[in-house]
């Protein structure tokens, strides 16, 4: 099967966007293409057409490829719940929760599922572009590896190594990676490329030739920094920018420790009438903001404690007293209620935590996870909306009589009697242009004419153009056997 794997010299070197751009470039050349990532670690997940969940980056890559997202595009997804533990999702469904040390044993049995999914994706396309995770230089994790060279060896897929010059030391990144790889692994690496260059790429000519000489690997080019990457959904919470937009309607979103599905905010950030600020740990919620958003989280009770340690509960209470508006999404909605009970210890230690008490509802965690794409009608404006649900727990209480939306006539979410405090389990709703404009208009904002979907498509086309100008795309596709 024609395939190529982009691995990186470290996390966050730009692998996800490189794969997305290469997929779009190959698609525009008339090839049918598909993305694949054996193992991902992210709390930013997408619900697929076949009813499971995968990393958000693979959903974006599927969009770049022009095909529906499938659970097989990311067969192993790790969703961190604590500093040392994560939920393990296999082929779209939760398998278990495990501590980091125990996962090393668990993953021994996951290669079969990974190769099964790779075969399923391979049947969809003429070419599969594979994304690694972290770095193959983490040779301490090489035993039973399914994310990088372990997969490349098992599936016999050639590898191109991407280095990030923006963080410095790119020569050592690439030469050092070769130095620590086993000989059989290094033999699968057929070349390298340099990502995120700022300035005149010709200034790196000597360094580029040095890498070629030291490694014997072929260089596929130096890719300048791509500013429009900010218009594409980010997967890693490390990519959260402190602010975006310059409009007069001020939105503050809390950067929770286990923040999940934070691409909910991307369309708001691009609205001309809105300015969005991420409130980082240790910062106070500004007193002049108009709307505070408590986003999704992989650990509702844990992040309630985290929220209180930042003093944000005090800031939120003051914001509400001043007449400000508050929106809780998914885990953020659960936090707005009286209590969050997890008596079975599903998300962490068993127990019950007091919520913020701003909505008269209570949440009980259950073992069943709801994964579904959803169409609904916004109760306040009567506007149709589309989104998705990806959560555990049931929320009930008197304020549910004032729903945020209706799904097939059934109430969803809750709203306070004065309409200023809103909670909903629906993710992704602001990506719909009609609903986003109606929602903002209801808050007194004059919305712009932004089409979020068109903006993302234009950014993907721009990324493909950018890569065609600066990289040997034809050489990469030839290496893949396309």
C-alpha beads as a LAMMPS data file, in Angstrom:
LAMMPS data file: protein, C-alpha beads

482 atoms
481 bonds

1 atom types
1 bond types

-500.0 500.0 xlo xhi
-500.0 500.0 ylo yhi
-500.0 500.0 zlo zhi

Masses

1 110.0

Atoms # bond

1 1 1 0.000 0.000 0.000
2 1 1 1.487 3.423 -0.908
3 1 1 2.114 5.180 2.405
4 1 1 4.441 7.658 4.054
5 1 1 4.966 8.405 7.746
6 1 1 5.848 11.851 9.068
7 1 1 7.623 11.523 12.397
8 1 1 8.997 14.411 14.431
9 1 1 12.048 15.202 16.485
10 1 1 9.708 16.024 19.361
11 1 1 6.142 16.871 20.308
12 1 1 4.501 19.921 18.763
13 1 1 6.944 20.235 15.860
14 1 1 4.055 20.574 13.404
15 1 1 3.490 16.962 12.317
16 1 1 -0.295 17.266 12.277
17 1 1 -0.346 20.241 9.925
18 1 1 2.378 18.771 7.719
19 1 1 0.221 15.690 7.235
20 1 1 -2.900 17.798 6.600
21 1 1 -1.104 19.938 4.018
22 1 1 0.405 16.941 2.261
23 1 1 -2.991 15.229 2.129
24 1 1 -4.596 18.310 0.580
25 1 1 -1.732 18.680 -1.926
26 1 1 -1.997 15.022 -2.963
27 1 1 -5.779 15.228 -3.221
28 1 1 -5.490 18.227 -5.543
29 1 1 -3.215 16.110 -7.746
30 1 1 -6.070 13.665 -8.228
31 1 1 -5.103 11.042 -5.649
32 1 1 -7.555 9.566 -3.169
33 1 1 -5.869 9.970 0.216
34 1 1 -6.480 9.211 3.878
35 1 1 -4.799 10.068 7.210
36 1 1 -3.670 7.651 9.914
37 1 1 -2.168 8.073 13.374
38 1 1 -1.553 4.830 15.307
39 1 1 -1.562 6.424 18.752
40 1 1 -2.504 9.901 19.869
41 1 1 -2.657 11.619 23.241
42 1 1 -5.175 14.436 23.396
43 1 1 -8.297 15.550 25.208
44 1 1 -9.408 17.386 22.072
45 1 1 -11.445 14.703 20.346
46 1 1 -13.914 14.495 17.477
47 1 1 -16.955 12.258 17.062
48 1 1 -16.719 10.280 13.824
49 1 1 -19.345 9.326 11.277
50 1 1 -19.092 5.711 12.477
51 1 1 -19.958 6.697 16.039
52 1 1 -16.618 6.712 17.883
53 1 1 -13.998 9.268 18.836
54 1 1 -10.556 10.152 17.474
55 1 1 -8.055 12.938 17.964
56 1 1 -9.146 16.301 16.576
57 1 1 -6.082 16.463 14.317
58 1 1 -7.145 13.325 12.442
59 1 1 -10.625 14.801 11.925
60 1 1 -8.986 17.886 10.397
61 1 1 -6.760 15.658 8.253
62 1 1 -9.833 13.762 7.037
63 1 1 -11.322 17.114 6.026
64 1 1 -8.107 17.906 4.159
65 1 1 -8.399 14.549 2.408
66 1 1 -12.055 15.152 1.565
67 1 1 -13.393 12.017 3.274
68 1 1 -15.485 11.335 6.413
69 1 1 -13.539 10.803 9.614
70 1 1 -13.390 7.195 10.842
71 1 1 -12.371 5.577 14.125
72 1 1 -9.725 3.662 12.160
73 1 1 -7.813 6.864 11.392
74 1 1 -6.684 6.998 15.037
75 1 1 -7.125 3.527 16.549
76 1 1 -5.517 4.313 19.932
77 1 1 -6.408 7.579 21.665
78 1 1 -5.104 8.370 25.150
79 1 1 -7.123 10.996 27.021
80 1 1 -5.265 12.261 30.119
81 1 1 -7.383 12.327 33.282
82 1 1 -4.595 13.028 35.799
83 1 1 -0.857 13.715 35.639
84 1 1 -0.213 9.961 35.719
85 1 1 -3.346 8.373 34.278
86 1 1 -5.407 8.363 31.085
87 1 1 -8.476 6.876 29.504
88 1 1 -7.562 4.448 26.710
89 1 1 -9.832 4.597 23.649
90 1 1 -9.359 1.795 21.092
91 1 1 -11.009 2.012 17.677
92 1 1 -13.297 4.749 18.937
93 1 1 -14.493 3.155 22.186
94 1 1 -13.244 3.414 25.750
95 1 1 -11.304 0.295 26.705
96 1 1 -10.129 1.223 30.200
97 1 1 -8.433 3.846 32.326
98 1 1 -4.849 3.175 33.313
99 1 1 -1.812 4.684 34.968
100 1 1 1.166 5.588 32.795
101 1 1 3.301 2.768 34.161
102 1 1 0.632 0.171 33.465
103 1 1 0.089 1.365 29.893
104 1 1 3.508 0.044 28.920
105 1 1 2.145 -3.451 29.588
106 1 1 -1.290 -2.775 28.091
107 1 1 0.058 -1.531 24.753
108 1 1 1.704 -4.884 24.055
109 1 1 -1.694 -6.090 22.934
110 1 1 -2.672 -3.014 20.914
111 1 1 -0.531 -3.483 17.794
112 1 1 -3.073 -5.906 16.329
113 1 1 -5.819 -3.276 16.552
114 1 1 -3.470 -0.662 15.069
115 1 1 -2.588 -2.833 12.061
116 1 1 -6.233 -3.830 11.607
117 1 1 -7.195 -0.153 11.452
118 1 1 -4.311 0.655 9.105
119 1 1 -5.586 -2.035 6.745
120 1 1 -9.104 -0.572 6.964
121 1 1 -7.842 2.947 6.140
122 1 1 -5.663 1.602 3.330
123 1 1 -8.751 0.220 1.628
124 1 1 -10.202 3.750 1.487
125 1 1 -7.481 5.429 -0.564
126 1 1 -4.638 5.308 -3.068
127 1 1 -2.269 6.806 -0.487
128 1 1 -2.134 6.940 3.323
129 1 1 -0.154 9.647 5.114
130 1 1 0.721 8.527 8.638
131 1 1 1.542 10.797 11.577
132 1 1 3.862 9.713 14.366
133 1 1 3.562 10.764 18.004
134 1 1 6.171 12.501 20.106
135 1 1 9.570 11.429 18.818
136 1 1 11.296 8.186 17.809
137 1 1 14.289 9.488 19.765
138 1 1 12.446 8.461 22.939
139 1 1 14.170 5.092 22.642
140 1 1 13.356 4.309 26.268
141 1 1 9.802 3.753 24.975
142 1 1 10.860 1.669 21.963
143 1 1 9.855 -1.709 23.433
144 1 1 6.319 -2.528 22.246
145 1 1 6.129 0.862 20.504
146 1 1 3.018 1.351 18.374
147 1 1 3.319 5.103 17.751
148 1 1 6.542 5.583 15.775
149 1 1 9.207 3.133 14.604
150 1 1 7.388 0.131 16.047
151 1 1 4.490 0.825 13.694
152 1 1 6.741 1.811 10.767
153 1 1 8.620 -1.482 11.062
154 1 1 5.462 -3.572 11.456
155 1 1 3.759 -1.957 8.445
156 1 1 6.974 -1.374 6.439
157 1 1 6.223 2.324 5.900
158 1 1 9.026 4.774 4.935
159 1 1 9.606 7.660 7.328
160 1 1 10.460 11.336 6.871
161 1 1 11.659 13.131 9.998
162 1 1 10.449 16.700 10.668
163 1 1 12.512 19.074 12.802
164 1 1 11.289 22.347 14.334
165 1 1 13.815 25.134 13.786
166 1 1 11.649 27.635 15.667
167 1 1 12.556 26.060 18.999
168 1 1 16.289 26.039 18.186
169 1 1 18.859 23.293 17.862
170 1 1 17.351 21.676 14.778
171 1 1 20.689 20.225 13.622
172 1 1 21.069 18.399 16.924
173 1 1 17.389 17.379 16.790
174 1 1 17.839 15.496 13.522
175 1 1 21.437 14.284 13.781
176 1 1 20.845 13.283 17.401
177 1 1 17.726 11.317 16.502
178 1 1 19.702 9.253 14.014
179 1 1 22.437 8.697 16.607
180 1 1 20.095 7.037 19.113
181 1 1 17.985 4.976 16.699
182 1 1 18.584 1.269 16.221
183 1 1 20.127 0.544 12.827
184 1 1 17.019 -1.221 11.512
185 1 1 14.845 1.706 12.569
186 1 1 17.199 4.294 11.077
187 1 1 17.123 2.391 7.779
188 1 1 13.417 3.188 7.433
189 1 1 14.071 6.937 7.693
190 1 1 14.463 8.129 4.103
191 1 1 14.809 11.851 4.650
192 1 1 14.082 14.952 6.679
193 1 1 12.501 18.370 6.400
194 1 1 12.775 21.567 8.409
195 1 1 9.596 23.192 9.709
196 1 1 8.638 26.651 11.084
197 1 1 11.545 28.666 9.640
198 1 1 11.335 32.442 10.192
199 1 1 13.305 34.785 7.952
200 1 1 15.351 33.994 4.847
201 1 1 15.611 30.176 4.400
202 1 1 18.840 30.657 2.427
203 1 1 20.527 31.544 5.720
204 1 1 20.170 27.895 6.717
205 1 1 21.770 26.446 3.578
206 1 1 24.981 25.470 5.376
207 1 1 23.068 23.828 8.228
208 1 1 20.862 21.955 5.777
209 1 1 23.877 20.561 3.917
210 1 1 25.511 19.624 7.221
211 1 1 22.471 17.546 8.207
212 1 1 22.512 15.795 4.828
213 1 1 26.227 15.048 5.173
214 1 1 26.052 13.821 8.791
215 1 1 22.973 11.619 8.348
216 1 1 23.123 10.567 4.715
217 1 1 19.404 11.339 4.602
218 1 1 17.813 13.268 1.782
219 1 1 16.469 16.726 2.554
220 1 1 12.957 17.517 1.316
221 1 1 13.103 21.243 2.006
222 1 1 12.785 24.065 4.514
223 1 1 9.216 25.161 5.246
224 1 1 8.758 28.753 6.432
225 1 1 6.397 29.501 9.307
226 1 1 2.758 29.429 8.159
227 1 1 0.813 32.196 9.957
228 1 1 -2.621 30.965 8.815
229 1 1 -2.128 27.827 10.893
230 1 1 -3.901 29.869 13.592
231 1 1 -7.090 29.557 11.531
232 1 1 -7.041 25.775 11.819
233 1 1 -8.213 23.831 14.893
234 1 1 -5.397 23.137 17.334
235 1 1 -5.170 19.754 19.027
236 1 1 -2.658 20.334 21.794
237 1 1 -3.588 22.460 24.813
238 1 1 -0.046 23.829 24.611
239 1 1 -1.198 25.627 21.439
240 1 1 -3.823 27.651 23.282
241 1 1 -3.147 31.300 22.514
242 1 1 -3.737 33.892 25.232
243 1 1 -6.030 35.989 23.033
244 1 1 -7.555 36.424 19.625
245 1 1 -9.670 39.021 17.849
246 1 1 -10.054 42.711 18.543
247 1 1 -13.828 43.192 18.760
248 1 1 -15.677 45.074 21.459
249 1 1 -17.516 42.054 22.921
250 1 1 -15.092 40.578 25.431
251 1 1 -15.113 36.812 26.031
252 1 1 -12.963 35.112 28.670
253 1 1 -12.429 31.329 28.620
254 1 1 -10.841 29.425 31.492
255 1 1 -7.792 27.328 30.594
256 1 1 -8.650 24.375 32.831
257 1 1 -5.930 21.866 33.664
258 1 1 -7.723 19.082 31.719
259 1 1 -9.381 21.304 29.132
260 1 1 -11.047 19.296 26.370
261 1 1 -12.512 20.068 22.947
262 1 1 -11.283 23.638 23.156
263 1 1 -11.632 24.106 19.392
264 1 1 -15.225 25.022 20.331
265 1 1 -13.759 28.509 20.710
266 1 1 -12.061 28.862 17.325
267 1 1 -15.034 30.362 15.451
268 1 1 -15.583 32.953 18.190
269 1 1 -11.932 33.964 18.048
270 1 1 -12.281 34.740 14.340
271 1 1 -15.474 36.827 14.681
272 1 1 -14.720 40.519 13.994
273 1 1 -17.029 41.739 16.768
274 1 1 -15.454 39.524 19.428
275 1 1 -12.205 39.489 21.378
276 1 1 -11.414 36.196 23.079
277 1 1 -8.927 35.814 25.903
278 1 1 -7.789 32.545 27.436
279 1 1 -7.423 32.984 31.194
280 1 1 -4.320 31.058 32.156
281 1 1 -3.607 29.610 35.618
282 1 1 -2.680 32.340 38.076
283 1 1 -4.542 35.051 36.139
284 1 1 -7.738 36.729 37.290
285 1 1 -10.867 36.863 35.151
286 1 1 -11.044 40.465 33.874
287 1 1 -13.765 42.531 35.459
288 1 1 -14.813 44.050 32.134
289 1 1 -15.551 40.835 30.230
290 1 1 -19.050 40.310 28.855
291 1 1 -19.133 36.517 28.669
292 1 1 -17.202 33.901 30.634
293 1 1 -16.958 30.404 29.137
294 1 1 -16.165 27.353 31.244
295 1 1 -15.137 24.799 28.600
296 1 1 -15.125 21.040 28.512
297 1 1 -12.776 19.019 30.689
298 1 1 -11.676 15.407 31.002
299 1 1 -11.925 15.641 34.798
300 1 1 -14.885 17.686 36.013
301 1 1 -14.342 17.257 39.754
302 1 1 -10.578 17.634 39.425
303 1 1 -10.971 20.835 37.450
304 1 1 -13.558 22.183 39.895
305 1 1 -10.842 21.956 42.533
306 1 1 -8.350 23.505 40.082
307 1 1 -10.787 26.343 39.320
308 1 1 -11.149 27.139 42.996
309 1 1 -7.380 27.074 43.561
310 1 1 -7.060 29.808 40.949
311 1 1 -9.686 31.923 42.713
312 1 1 -11.846 31.800 39.599
313 1 1 -14.938 30.853 41.606
314 1 1 -14.693 34.234 43.357
315 1 1 -14.176 36.011 40.024
316 1 1 -17.152 34.192 38.487
317 1 1 -19.409 35.150 41.409
318 1 1 -18.383 38.804 40.978
319 1 1 -18.933 38.581 37.216
320 1 1 -22.472 37.280 37.784
321 1 1 -23.212 40.000 40.358
322 1 1 -22.182 42.629 37.793
323 1 1 -24.726 41.231 35.346
324 1 1 -22.249 39.300 33.195
325 1 1 -23.144 36.204 31.206
326 1 1 -21.778 32.705 31.729
327 1 1 -21.711 29.662 29.418
328 1 1 -20.673 26.195 30.547
329 1 1 -19.995 23.585 27.872
330 1 1 -20.080 19.886 28.760
331 1 1 -17.869 19.565 31.859
332 1 1 -18.250 23.330 32.312
333 1 1 -22.035 22.837 32.339
334 1 1 -21.677 20.169 35.019
335 1 1 -19.614 22.590 37.133
336 1 1 -22.405 25.195 37.097
337 1 1 -24.747 22.930 39.079
338 1 1 -25.087 22.180 42.784
339 1 1 -23.024 18.983 42.893
340 1 1 -20.996 16.607 40.741
341 1 1 -21.092 13.047 42.086
342 1 1 -18.738 10.303 40.910
343 1 1 -19.524 7.555 43.380
344 1 1 -18.022 4.876 41.142
345 1 1 -14.675 6.623 40.729
346 1 1 -15.064 6.795 36.941
347 1 1 -13.023 9.981 36.397
348 1 1 -10.840 9.736 39.479
349 1 1 -11.217 9.098 43.205
350 1 1 -14.810 8.306 44.152
351 1 1 -16.757 11.068 45.849
352 1 1 -18.884 14.149 45.422
353 1 1 -17.819 17.755 44.847
354 1 1 -19.840 20.914 45.345
355 1 1 -20.453 22.751 42.100
356 1 1 -20.619 26.501 41.617
357 1 1 -24.334 26.485 42.464
358 1 1 -25.293 28.830 39.645
359 1 1 -27.772 26.454 38.017
360 1 1 -30.294 24.350 39.939
361 1 1 -29.103 21.027 38.515
362 1 1 -26.916 18.166 39.741
363 1 1 -24.725 15.692 37.847
364 1 1 -24.114 12.016 38.514
365 1 1 -21.279 10.319 36.607
366 1 1 -22.186 7.060 34.916
367 1 1 -20.137 4.401 33.189
368 1 1 -21.740 5.011 29.804
369 1 1 -20.157 7.563 27.491
370 1 1 -22.449 9.415 25.107
371 1 1 -20.875 9.797 21.655
372 1 1 -23.165 11.261 19.024
373 1 1 -23.493 13.910 16.389
374 1 1 -26.490 16.072 17.134
375 1 1 -28.928 18.412 15.437
376 1 1 -30.897 20.697 17.704
377 1 1 -32.808 23.971 17.909
378 1 1 -31.555 26.768 20.143
379 1 1 -34.344 27.570 22.591
380 1 1 -33.649 31.310 22.901
381 1 1 -33.459 32.142 19.190
382 1 1 -35.207 29.245 17.458
383 1 1 -32.112 28.755 15.312
384 1 1 -31.114 25.308 14.090
385 1 1 -27.670 24.147 15.166
386 1 1 -25.392 21.169 14.753
387 1 1 -22.873 19.835 17.241
388 1 1 -21.769 16.682 18.973
389 1 1 -21.857 15.128 22.422
390 1 1 -18.896 13.356 23.991
391 1 1 -19.392 12.965 27.742
392 1 1 -20.208 10.776 30.684
393 1 1 -22.719 11.755 33.341
394 1 1 -26.384 12.732 33.546
395 1 1 -27.494 16.193 34.640
396 1 1 -30.969 16.744 36.092
397 1 1 -32.765 19.444 38.064
398 1 1 -35.417 22.191 37.960
399 1 1 -33.465 24.509 35.680
400 1 1 -33.663 21.843 32.961
401 1 1 -37.221 23.142 32.468
402 1 1 -35.529 26.099 30.757
403 1 1 -33.338 24.250 28.236
404 1 1 -30.495 25.635 26.181
405 1 1 -31.743 23.704 23.150
406 1 1 -34.206 21.056 22.024
407 1 1 -33.134 17.783 20.375
408 1 1 -36.101 16.228 18.590
409 1 1 -38.329 18.061 21.056
410 1 1 -36.375 16.839 24.112
411 1 1 -34.863 19.521 26.377
412 1 1 -31.051 19.769 26.361
413 1 1 -28.992 21.785 28.827
414 1 1 -30.272 24.388 31.274
415 1 1 -30.590 28.163 31.561
416 1 1 -31.099 30.352 34.631
417 1 1 -34.362 32.242 35.150
418 1 1 -32.788 35.534 34.011
419 1 1 -31.214 33.871 30.969
420 1 1 -27.669 34.970 31.806
421 1 1 -26.273 31.588 32.913
422 1 1 -26.340 28.842 30.277
423 1 1 -25.194 25.240 30.247
424 1 1 -25.112 22.696 27.430
425 1 1 -23.517 19.349 26.590
426 1 1 -23.237 20.342 22.907
427 1 1 -19.773 20.851 21.464
428 1 1 -18.928 22.416 18.112
429 1 1 -22.047 24.581 17.887
430 1 1 -20.217 27.832 17.109
431 1 1 -18.848 26.370 13.877
432 1 1 -22.333 26.812 12.409
433 1 1 -22.476 30.312 10.962
434 1 1 -26.231 30.832 11.325
435 1 1 -26.346 29.749 14.964
436 1 1 -23.185 31.669 15.933
437 1 1 -24.574 34.878 14.454
438 1 1 -27.951 34.412 16.151
439 1 1 -26.342 33.621 19.507
440 1 1 -24.091 36.684 19.351
441 1 1 -26.922 38.902 18.179
442 1 1 -28.910 37.771 21.222
443 1 1 -26.043 39.066 23.379
444 1 1 -26.045 42.433 21.639
445 1 1 -23.167 41.725 19.268
446 1 1 -23.323 42.744 15.622
447 1 1 -21.949 39.589 13.996
448 1 1 -19.750 39.611 10.927
449 1 1 -20.077 37.623 7.728
450 1 1 -17.409 35.057 8.561
451 1 1 -17.986 31.588 7.124
452 1 1 -16.023 29.372 9.464
453 1 1 -16.100 26.344 7.186
454 1 1 -14.875 28.373 4.221
455 1 1 -12.146 29.876 6.404
456 1 1 -10.854 26.428 7.374
457 1 1 -10.973 25.201 3.769
458 1 1 -9.094 28.282 2.571
459 1 1 -6.440 27.754 5.241
460 1 1 -5.980 24.114 4.171
461 1 1 -5.616 25.170 0.541
462 1 1 -3.160 27.865 1.615
463 1 1 -1.173 25.307 3.599
464 1 1 -0.974 22.998 0.575
465 1 1 0.142 25.918 -1.619
466 1 1 2.765 26.853 0.981
467 1 1 4.154 23.318 1.067
468 1 1 4.178 23.051 -2.737
469 1 1 6.271 26.247 -2.930
470 1 1 8.857 25.287 -0.347
471 1 1 9.032 21.484 -0.111
472 1 1 9.692 18.728 -2.634
473 1 1 6.112 17.474 -2.520
474 1 1 6.584 15.404 -5.681
475 1 1 9.587 13.711 -4.054
476 1 1 7.610 12.976 -0.880
477 1 1 4.758 11.420 -2.855
478 1 1 7.212 9.386 -4.930
479 1 1 8.847 8.138 -1.724
480 1 1 5.410 6.991 -0.586
481 1 1 5.017 5.032 -3.804
482 1 1 2.088 7.163 -4.974

Bonds

1 1 1 2
2 1 2 3
3 1 3 4
4 1 4 5
5 1 5 6
6 1 6 7
7 1 7 8
8 1 8 9
9 1 9 10
10 1 10 11
11 1 11 12
12 1 12 13
13 1 13 14
14 1 14 15
15 1 15 16
16 1 16 17
17 1 17 18
18 1 18 19
19 1 19 20
20 1 20 21
21 1 21 22
22 1 22 23
23 1 23 24
24 1 24 25
25 1 25 26
26 1 26 27
27 1 27 28
28 1 28 29
29 1 29 30
30 1 30 31
31 1 31 32
32 1 32 33
33 1 33 34
34 1 34 35
35 1 35 36
36 1 36 37
37 1 37 38
38 1 38 39
39 1 39 40
40 1 40 41
41 1 41 42
42 1 42 43
43 1 43 44
44 1 44 45
45 1 45 46
46 1 46 47
47 1 47 48
48 1 48 49
49 1 49 50
50 1 50 51
51 1 51 52
52 1 52 53
53 1 53 54
54 1 54 55
55 1 55 56
56 1 56 57
57 1 57 58
58 1 58 59
59 1 59 60
60 1 60 61
61 1 61 62
62 1 62 63
63 1 63 64
64 1 64 65
65 1 65 66
66 1 66 67
67 1 67 68
68 1 68 69
69 1 69 70
70 1 70 71
71 1 71 72
72 1 72 73
73 1 73 74
74 1 74 75
75 1 75 76
76 1 76 77
77 1 77 78
78 1 78 79
79 1 79 80
80 1 80 81
81 1 81 82
82 1 82 83
83 1 83 84
84 1 84 85
85 1 85 86
86 1 86 87
87 1 87 88
88 1 88 89
89 1 89 90
90 1 90 91
91 1 91 92
92 1 92 93
93 1 93 94
94 1 94 95
95 1 95 96
96 1 96 97
97 1 97 98
98 1 98 99
99 1 99 100
100 1 100 101
101 1 101 102
102 1 102 103
103 1 103 104
104 1 104 105
105 1 105 106
106 1 106 107
107 1 107 108
108 1 108 109
109 1 109 110
110 1 110 111
111 1 111 112
112 1 112 113
113 1 113 114
114 1 114 115
115 1 115 116
116 1 116 117
117 1 117 118
118 1 118 119
119 1 119 120
120 1 120 121
121 1 121 122
122 1 122 123
123 1 123 124
124 1 124 125
125 1 125 126
126 1 126 127
127 1 127 128
128 1 128 129
129 1 129 130
130 1 130 131
131 1 131 132
132 1 132 133
133 1 133 134
134 1 134 135
135 1 135 136
136 1 136 137
137 1 137 138
138 1 138 139
139 1 139 140
140 1 140 141
141 1 141 142
142 1 142 143
143 1 143 144
144 1 144 145
145 1 145 146
146 1 146 147
147 1 147 148
148 1 148 149
149 1 149 150
150 1 150 151
151 1 151 152
152 1 152 153
153 1 153 154
154 1 154 155
155 1 155 156
156 1 156 157
157 1 157 158
158 1 158 159
159 1 159 160
160 1 160 161
161 1 161 162
162 1 162 163
163 1 163 164
164 1 164 165
165 1 165 166
166 1 166 167
167 1 167 168
168 1 168 169
169 1 169 170
170 1 170 171
171 1 171 172
172 1 172 173
173 1 173 174
174 1 174 175
175 1 175 176
176 1 176 177
177 1 177 178
178 1 178 179
179 1 179 180
180 1 180 181
181 1 181 182
182 1 182 183
183 1 183 184
184 1 184 185
185 1 185 186
186 1 186 187
187 1 187 188
188 1 188 189
189 1 189 190
190 1 190 191
191 1 191 192
192 1 192 193
193 1 193 194
194 1 194 195
195 1 195 196
196 1 196 197
197 1 197 198
198 1 198 199
199 1 199 200
200 1 200 201
201 1 201 202
202 1 202 203
203 1 203 204
204 1 204 205
205 1 205 206
206 1 206 207
207 1 207 208
208 1 208 209
209 1 209 210
210 1 210 211
211 1 211 212
212 1 212 213
213 1 213 214
214 1 214 215
215 1 215 216
216 1 216 217
217 1 217 218
218 1 218 219
219 1 219 220
220 1 220 221
221 1 221 222
222 1 222 223
223 1 223 224
224 1 224 225
225 1 225 226
226 1 226 227
227 1 227 228
228 1 228 229
229 1 229 230
230 1 230 231
231 1 231 232
232 1 232 233
233 1 233 234
234 1 234 235
235 1 235 236
236 1 236 237
237 1 237 238
238 1 238 239
239 1 239 240
240 1 240 241
241 1 241 242
242 1 242 243
243 1 243 244
244 1 244 245
245 1 245 246
246 1 246 247
247 1 247 248
248 1 248 249
249 1 249 250
250 1 250 251
251 1 251 252
252 1 252 253
253 1 253 254
254 1 254 255
255 1 255 256
256 1 256 257
257 1 257 258
258 1 258 259
259 1 259 260
260 1 260 261
261 1 261 262
262 1 262 263
263 1 263 264
264 1 264 265
265 1 265 266
266 1 266 267
267 1 267 268
268 1 268 269
269 1 269 270
270 1 270 271
271 1 271 272
272 1 272 273
273 1 273 274
274 1 274 275
275 1 275 276
276 1 276 277
277 1 277 278
278 1 278 279
279 1 279 280
280 1 280 281
281 1 281 282
282 1 282 283
283 1 283 284
284 1 284 285
285 1 285 286
286 1 286 287
287 1 287 288
288 1 288 289
289 1 289 290
290 1 290 291
291 1 291 292
292 1 292 293
293 1 293 294
294 1 294 295
295 1 295 296
296 1 296 297
297 1 297 298
298 1 298 299
299 1 299 300
300 1 300 301
301 1 301 302
302 1 302 303
303 1 303 304
304 1 304 305
305 1 305 306
306 1 306 307
307 1 307 308
308 1 308 309
309 1 309 310
310 1 310 311
311 1 311 312
312 1 312 313
313 1 313 314
314 1 314 315
315 1 315 316
316 1 316 317
317 1 317 318
318 1 318 319
319 1 319 320
320 1 320 321
321 1 321 322
322 1 322 323
323 1 323 324
324 1 324 325
325 1 325 326
326 1 326 327
327 1 327 328
328 1 328 329
329 1 329 330
330 1 330 331
331 1 331 332
332 1 332 333
333 1 333 334
334 1 334 335
335 1 335 336
336 1 336 337
337 1 337 338
338 1 338 339
339 1 339 340
340 1 340 341
341 1 341 342
342 1 342 343
343 1 343 344
344 1 344 345
345 1 345 346
346 1 346 347
347 1 347 348
348 1 348 349
349 1 349 350
350 1 350 351
351 1 351 352
352 1 352 353
353 1 353 354
354 1 354 355
355 1 355 356
356 1 356 357
357 1 357 358
358 1 358 359
359 1 359 360
360 1 360 361
361 1 361 362
362 1 362 363
363 1 363 364
364 1 364 365
365 1 365 366
366 1 366 367
367 1 367 368
368 1 368 369
369 1 369 370
370 1 370 371
371 1 371 372
372 1 372 373
373 1 373 374
374 1 374 375
375 1 375 376
376 1 376 377
377 1 377 378
378 1 378 379
379 1 379 380
380 1 380 381
381 1 381 382
382 1 382 383
383 1 383 384
384 1 384 385
385 1 385 386
386 1 386 387
387 1 387 388
388 1 388 389
389 1 389 390
390 1 390 391
391 1 391 392
392 1 392 393
393 1 393 394
394 1 394 395
395 1 395 396
396 1 396 397
397 1 397 398
398 1 398 399
399 1 399 400
400 1 400 401
401 1 401 402
402 1 402 403
403 1 403 404
404 1 404 405
405 1 405 406
406 1 406 407
407 1 407 408
408 1 408 409
409 1 409 410
410 1 410 411
411 1 411 412
412 1 412 413
413 1 413 414
414 1 414 415
415 1 415 416
416 1 416 417
417 1 417 418
418 1 418 419
419 1 419 420
420 1 420 421
421 1 421 422
422 1 422 423
423 1 423 424
424 1 424 425
425 1 425 426
426 1 426 427
427 1 427 428
428 1 428 429
429 1 429 430
430 1 430 431
431 1 431 432
432 1 432 433
433 1 433 434
434 1 434 435
435 1 435 436
436 1 436 437
437 1 437 438
438 1 438 439
439 1 439 440
440 1 440 441
441 1 441 442
442 1 442 443
443 1 443 444
444 1 444 445
445 1 445 446
446 1 446 447
447 1 447 448
448 1 448 449
449 1 449 450
450 1 450 451
451 1 451 452
452 1 452 453
453 1 453 454
454 1 454 455
455 1 455 456
456 1 456 457
457 1 457 458
458 1 458 459
459 1 459 460
460 1 460 461
461 1 461 462
462 1 462 463
463 1 463 464
464 1 464 465
465 1 465 466
466 1 466 467
467 1 467 468
468 1 468 469
469 1 469 470
470 1 470 471
471 1 471 472
472 1 472 473
473 1 473 474
474 1 474 475
475 1 475 476
476 1 476 477
477 1 477 478
478 1 478 479
479 1 479 480
480 1 480 481
481 1 481 482
